[in-house]
Amino acid sequence: MWQFLQTGLLWKCLLFLLSFAYLYWVPFTKVEESFNIQATFDLIFHPLQLSSYDHFVFPGVVSTLATQYSSALLISIPLIPLQRIFEWSPLTCLFVVRATLLLLLLSTILLLERATCHRYGRAVGNWFLLITCSQFHILFYGSRLLPNTFALVFSNLFLSLFLEGHWNISFFILSFTCVVFRFELVLLLAVSFLIVLGHHHRQVSKSVIRYGFWGSIVGTLLSVSIDSLFWKRFCFPEFEAFYFNAIQGHSKQWGVFPFYWYFTHAIPKLLMGALGGLSIGWILDRRTWSLYIISFGYVVLYSCLGHKEVRFIFYVVPLWNICSAVGMESLRKTSNKYRLAIFFYRGLCFMLMLSLIVSLFWVWISSHNYPGAKALQTLHHMQEGSVHIDPAAAMTGISRYLQQPSGNWKYSRQEHIDDFTSFDYLITEKSFVENFTMIRSIFAFSQMDWKHIQPIFQTKIFIHVANSSLTSL
């Protein structure tokens, strides 16, 4: 039995099982992923009808700032013929789209596990998988079409190649990722280059710079050509986003946190029980020092930006998990010699088990956080008609994948509407709408918090009282 556990097969199966369980348990999407979700729907179901794409029909805030289309295209291309062959329903296709991204991410996690085994041994690789399984964020967000998740796929690929010493191709990939998916990764690129510069010959550093330069050129050309086509104007989405958020400072509109926020709030929430192993890994194995420098250097640099979110530092979580895995294995070996080491080792194992339990609880909370999607599904059990979806409902789970592909349902997400009498139904967060009667109210819980969980708002289904055939329902 112990030999079977040492192969890592059990932990790999657990990794896939938990990831797909989270996807199945929470199938809906939030506002941060809405653009890529709608874009994949358009690409899969009517790829050549550009004028019918969601960002042209209901532009909203996306009309002022282009979002990169490359990620949606990456997922959609292999699914376009498959949808035609198997005739998936939109809801099934939503699951397949998210599962495709999840498989990409899990494959890069396995590449990182292989690189960890080569560098630190099979046992450390097993700990890395076990620690990753115990955490919530990476597996939960692994199937969510956030730009950060796409960037995480490529940053994991970069880290796996970096650990194995393939400097040139790794920096090509990370430079490409910076300009196509998330420009913030230039900070990770800079810190990683300092490690190469400090440990290797100048000629190696020059080669790395050359490959990084070509990676950025290829990425820029690809991004500009693809996104200019789909936006019908010349655009470079990541540069536009960087200029809008960092140079003009508009990111502060979404909240500003103190410099230390990542260290006091985000990192404990991300790592959970792995914090113990992380705190001793650098003491027990000097080979992890470069990983600590890269990961914490990135966070320190990013902390200079006022607006902060947990997803902005996803990319260095695998490095921390590797360091924590090294610490756990080193502590396990020394536990045979020292009683105090046994005490700490068992305590950290208990913390990992507790982390998994907390993660499952957070998934349960998250499953109640999509009232818009649940409201629309409830509405579809009623008589067909026209429905208006307000921004709050659209931001909590509603996408084109949830709309009925046939029948007489008509949907509107038009913003800044005051008169709703032309609609039969209304899905909104408002408590009262004139000439409408509320028939259903669905709560949404607050995001995960260490102290308490409470309802934050309701999404309500209203029926237009002027239509007598509907008021009888």
N, C-alpha and C positions, 0 to 999 in steps of 0.2 A: 504493500500500500504506500509506504513512504517513497519507494522508487517511482511509483506512478505520479505522486505529487511533485517529485523533483523534476519531472519532464516538463511541467508547466502546462500540460494539456488541460487539466481541470480548470486552472485559472483563466485560460483562454476561452474555454466554454462559458465560464461564469461572466467574463467580460462581454461576450456576445449576447448571452441570455439577459443580463441586466439592461444593456443598451436597447435591445429591441423591446423589452418589457416596458421601459420608460416611453419609448415611441408609441407603443400600443396603448398605454395607459393615458397618455396625454397627446392625442393626435392633432390637436388644433394649434394654431400659430398666433403670434402676437404682432404688435405694430412694427417692431424692429425688423421683422422678417417679411413684412407685407410686400415690399417691392419685388424681392426675388421669388416669393410665392406666386404673385400675380404674373410675373414675367415667365416663369416656367409653364404656367397654365396656358398663356398665350402662345408660347413656342411649341407646345405639345399639341394643342387642339386646333389652332389655326395659324401655323407658322408663317404663311405667306400673306396674311391679311394684316399688314402692319398698322393700318388705320384703325383697326379694331382693338389694338392692344390697350390694356388697362390704363397705362400712364398717359395715353392720349384721350381716352374716353372720360376718365375721372382723374385729371392731373393732380388736383390738390396741391400739396406743398412740393411735390416732386418736380413741378414745372419750372421751379427756379434753380434747382440744383440737380444735375444729372447723377444717377446712381449707376455703377458699373454693371453692364449686361453680361460680362464674360463669365461670371459665376453661374448665372442662370443657364447660359448656353452650354457650359460644361456638363451640367446635370441633364439637360433636356435632349441633347443630340442623340444619345443612345436610346432614349425612351420614346422618341417620336415614332419609329417603326414598330416598337414593341406594343405601343398603345393601339396602333392600327391592327396588329395581328390578334391581340388578346381582347380588344374592345373593352378595356377597363373603364369602369365608371369614374367620374371625376373624384369621388371620395377615395376610391381604391388607388387612383393615380396619385393622390396626395400622399398616401402612405408609401407608395413605391418611390416617389421623388425623394421623400425624406430618408427612406431606407437606403437609397443609392448614395446620398451624402454620408450617411452613417457608416456604410461599408468602406467608403474612401477613408474616413477618419480612423476607423478601427484597423484598417490595413497599415496605416502609418504608425499607429500605436504599436502594432506587432513588429514593424521595422525598428522602432525605437527599442523594443524589448530585445530584439536580436542584437542590436548594437550594444546594449547594456550587458548582455551575456558575454559578448566578445571582450568587452573592456573590464568587467568586474566579476564575471562568473555566472553560471547558471542559477545559483541560489539568489543572487541579487536581482536577476531578471524575473524570477518568480515573485519576489517581494514587490517589484515594480508593478507587475500585473495585479497583485492582490491589493496594493495601495490604491491603484487607479480604480479598481472595482468598488472600493469603500467610499469613494468620493461622489459627490452629487453632480457638480457643474459640467465637467468634461463629457460625461456620458449622457446627461440630460440635454445639453446643448449640441451634442454631436450630430443630431439629426435635424437641427434647426438651421434654416437657410439664412443665417446672419453672415455678413461679410467677414466677421471675425472667425466664424467656423471654417469658411473656405480658406482663410489665411492660416488657420491652425493646421489644416491638412498639409499645407506646403511648408509651414515652419517645422512641423514634426519631421517631414522628409528632410529638411535642411539639418535638423539636429541629429538625425540618425546618420547622415553622411558625414557630418562634422565629427561625431564621436568616433567614426571609423577612419578618420583621417583623409577623407576625400574632399580636400579643401576647395578645389577649383569649382567642381560641379555644385557643391553645397552653396557657395556664395553666388553662383549664377542663379540658382533657384530662389534664394532669399531676395536677391535684387529684383528678380522678375516679380516676386510676390509683393514687394513693396509698392511698385508702380501700378500693378494690376488690381490687387485686393485691398491692402491696408498699408498706407504710407507710414504709419507709426512704427512698422517693423524696421525702418531705417535705424532706429535706436538699437534694436537687437543686432542689426548688421554692424553698427559701429563698435559696440562692446565686444562682439565676437571677433572682429578684425583686430582689436587690441590684443586679444589673447593670442591670435596667430602671430602678430607682430612681435610679441614678447617672447614667444617660445620657438620661433623658427627663423630660418635665414631670410635675409632681405629679398633674395630672389623669389622665394615662395610668396612673400607678401606682394611683390609686384605682379606675380601671376594671378593671385587672388583678386587684386584690384582690376586686372584686365578682364577676368571672367565676370566679376561683378558689374563692370561697366557694360559689357555686352548683354548681360541679363536684363539690365534696366532698359537698354535700347530695344531689345526684342519685346519686352513687356509693354513699353510705351507705344511702339508701333502696333502691337496687337490690340491693346486697349483702345487707342484712338480710332483705329479702323473699325473695330466691332461696334463700339458705343456710338460713334458718329453715324453709323448706318442705322442703328435702332432708335436713336434720338432725332434723326433727321436734321442734325446740325453738327458742326465741328465741336467735339468735346473730349476732354481728358478727365474722367470722373474723379480719380483719386487726387489729382492736382486741384480740381475745383473744391473738393471736400476739405483738403488741407488748407487752402487759401481761405475758405469760408470759416472753418472752425478755429484754426490756429493763428493765421495771420490777422484776419478781421476780428477774431475773438468771439464769434457767435456761439461757440460751444458753451460759454458761461450761461447762456439762456436756459440750459437744461440743468443748472445747479453747479455750485462750486463747493469743493471740500478742501479741508486743510491738507498741507503737504504730507502729513503722516497717515492719511486715511487708508491707503493701501495696506500699510503695515499693521494698523490696529483693527481694521474691519474686513478688508477684502481677503488678505492672505489667510487669516484664521478660518474664514468661511469657505475658502477654496480648498485648503489642505485638510482641515478637520483633524482627525486622529494622526495624520502623517506629520504633524508639527513636532512631535516628540522625536521621531527618527531624524527629521531635518536638523533639529538642534544639536544632535550629537554626531551626525555624519561627517562634518568637517573636522571634528576632533579625532575620529578614529581612522580616517582614511584621507591622506593628503591628495589623492588623485581626484577628489571631488572639488578641490579649491577653484579650479577654473570654471566649473559649473555654477558654483556659488557667485563668483564674480560676474559671470554673464547674466544670470537671472536677477540678482539683486541690483546690479548695475543698470539693467533695463528698467526696473521698477523705480529706482531713484530718479533716473532721467525723466521718466514719464510722470512722476509725481510733481514735476514743475508745472504741468498743465493743470489749471484750476478744476476743469470738469473731469470727473473720474467715474468710471464704471468698472464693475468686476470683470466684464468680458474683455476689457482692454489689456489685461495681463494674463489671459488664458495661455498665451504662447510659452510662458516660462514655467507653467505648472508641471509639465513632464520632466523638466530639469530638476525641480524640487522633489518630485516623486522618485527620481533616480537617486538623488542624494539621501532621501529618507530611507530608500531601500538599502543603500550601502550601510547606513547607520543601523538599521534593524538587523541585517545579517552580521555585522561586526559585533553587535551586542549579543546576538544569539551565540556566537562562538565564545565570547568571553564569559557567558553565563555559566559555562561549565567550570569556571575557575573561581568566580567571586559571587557571594550570596547577594550582594547589592545589585550586581548586574542581572541576576535572575529576577529580582524584584522589579527592576525597571523594564526588563524584557517582557514579562507577563503583563505589566501595566500597559505598555504600548500596544501589545496584541489586543488587550481588552478595548483600548481606545479605537483601534481599527474596526473591531466588531460593532462598537457603539456608533461609529461613523456610518457604517452601512445601514444600521437601523434608522438613524436620523435622516439619511439620504432617502430611504423608502418613505419616511413620513413626509419629507419635503415634496416628493413626487405626488403623494396623495393630496397635499395642499395645492400644488400646482394644477392638478386635474380639476380643481374647482375654480380656477382663475380665468375661465374663458366663457363668460356669460353670454357674449354676443353669439358665439357659435352654437351654444345650447339653445339660445332663444330662436335662432333661425331653424334649427332642427325641429324644435317644438312647433314652430309655425307651419312647417311643411306637412304636418298631420292634419291641417285644417283645409278649408275650401280654398281653391286657388284664387289669386288676385294679385294686385300690385302692392309692393312693400317698399317703404323708404327706410334705409339703414343710416343712422346718424354716425358721426365720427367715433364716438366712444364704443359703439357696438362693433364697428368695422375694425377697431384697434384691439378687440378682445376675441379674436378667433374667426371672424367672418372673412371669407375669401371666395373667389370664383369657383373654387373646388367644391364648396358647399352648396352652390346654387343648383337647382334642378335643371338638368340638361334638356328636358322636354316638358311639354305642358304649357299652361297659360300663366305661369308665374312671371311677373315683371319686377325687376329689381332696380332701385335707384340709390346711389351713394352721393348724389349731388350735395355739395355743401352750401351753407348760407341760404337755406330755404326757411321761410316763415309760414307759408300756407301749405298745409299737408292734406287738405281736403280732397285732393285728386287721388290720394292713395287709400287702399283698403286697409292696410296694416302699417304700423309704425314700430320699429325697434329702436328704443332710445334709452338714455339714462335719466331723462326728465321724469319728475314725479307727477306732472300734470300736463296734458295737452288738450286744448279746447276742441270739442266735437269728437273726441276719442274716448273710448272706455278701456281701461286696463284689464287684461285677462290673465296675465302671468308676470311674475317678478322673479328674477334669478339673481342671487347674490354672487359677488366675487370676493374672495378673500385677499388680504394684503399679501405682499411678497414675504418670503421667508424671513423671520426675525428671531433673534435669540430669546427675546423676552415674552412676546405675545403674538397671537394671531387674531385678527379681527376683520369683520366685513368692512370693505372700503366703499363700495358703491353697488348699485343694482342696475341690471339691464332689464327693461320692461317691454312687454309686447302689448301694443294698443290696437284696438279694432275701431275702425271708423263707424260711428253710430248711425251715420246717414244711410248705410247699406243694411237694410233689414234682414237680408238673407245671412249676413255675417253675425249680427248681434244675437241671433238665436243659438249660436254655437256655445 
